Amino acid sequence: MTQMDYGRCRKYYQYLRCLETLYKANVNWEEVSFFHSATQYAYLINKLIADNDSLRERRKIIVRDMKAYASASIVPEIYFIWMKDSDRVACYTMFWLASHSEISLPVLNSLKGFSIPSVKSDFNPFINDKSEHAADASYIHSVQEFTTFSKGDQNLKNPFFDKNNFDVFVDDHANGINFQCINTVSDTVDGYIFNVMLLIDQINTTIDKKISLIDKAHQAWCEHFSRFPRPFKWIDLNEEDNVLWLWDYMRKNHIGCDVLPSSSKQRKYFLLATFDNWAGWTNEQFSKQKENARKVRANPEEPSSLKKLLNPTTPDACRNIFLDNARNAWVQKRHRQKIKKDTTGIKLTAQSRKKLMAIQQLSGVEPNAILKSLIDDAYQRMKEKNKD
């Protein structure tokens, strides 16, 4: 499903809610739950109007009301365009929403009719539950006041999580991200934007408030990107093994992502989004960091060894400490691999290595096989010469 088609699905879904709420049309929500294209929605809307004499006579008025109802309920697609810049931007926004109280699960669960598009089954953006519809006149006019928060504030008050805060997560999960708001989506920019649209659509507030929230997400991204444009530039994240190593390393350091990716590509962007939205270690997590660090140091009391173990006071300070540690761990890992591979102690000169690579390109034979063949040939000639 393209983003444009999903945009129409969002609009047509609101049309159905309008028909049911304002004109008492009998909408079969169980049928709607299996819709996956805008054409299916349009067909049902036209059928509901055509099959009802009262609705058919007032078609023009109803169409006008449906458009007004949808306009009052969903944010226009133009406000999501900036997220199409890259996978990282779109995925960041999805995780950013899960890091703020405005998108808490109780709000999502109180609204009817949405399912996050998942790669586990056919795309199905809307599901039916047994709760009352939220789309009535009060839905359009009521305002769920957002909790105000200052720039850089990492301790947002959430009226829905007073008794269920982020401390409920397992220690190895990244602090500050409500992973329960995030579902596995297709590993494309459009997939992430679909998810963002769904989350925004389900917030029970005015359009202006929703647009303001999107603007805050954009500002937060710009500010974060200016500080961490390429946080893992020392490792090639296009290599799957490298991504797997970093994914595991982050979890071991209590910055784990609690959403299972659907592909190697998505693992990379979930990893980045987790790092980008991480609120820093909790006191408990950082205490474990220091405890683990002391175990691997020969002299834990040495001041220089503890220099970077001073309690960081901001999320960015935590990020910088983590990046330093991760880079050092990666360099050590590569060094150990290099030593392990060089078991013979034989080192080729740069010129010999260049010639070996040229032979490989021409022959298509692996370098080790080429060397083995040359050694076997030389050994055989030596044996024959000794016989003479």
Buried (B, 14 or more C-beta within 10 A) or exposed (E): BEBEEBBBBBBBBBBBBBBBBBBEBEBEBEEBBEBBBBEBBBEBBEEBBEEBEEBEEBEEEBEEBBBEBBBBBBBEBEBBEBBBEEBBBBBBBBBBBBBBBBBBBEBBEBBBBBBBBBBEEEBBBBBBEEEEBBBBEEBBEEEEEBEEBEEEEEEBEBEBBEEEEBEEBEEBBBBBBBBBBBBBBBBBBBBBBBBBBBBBBBBBBBBEBBBBBBEBBBEBBEEBBEEBEEBBEEBEBEEEEBBBBBBEBBBEBBBBBBBEBBBBBBBBBBBBBBBBBBBBBBEEBBEBBBEEBBEEEEEBEEEEBBEEBEEBEEBBEBBBBBBEBBBEBBEEEEEEEEEEEEEEEEEEEEEEEEEBEEBBEEEEEEEEEBBEEEEEEEEEEEEEEEEE
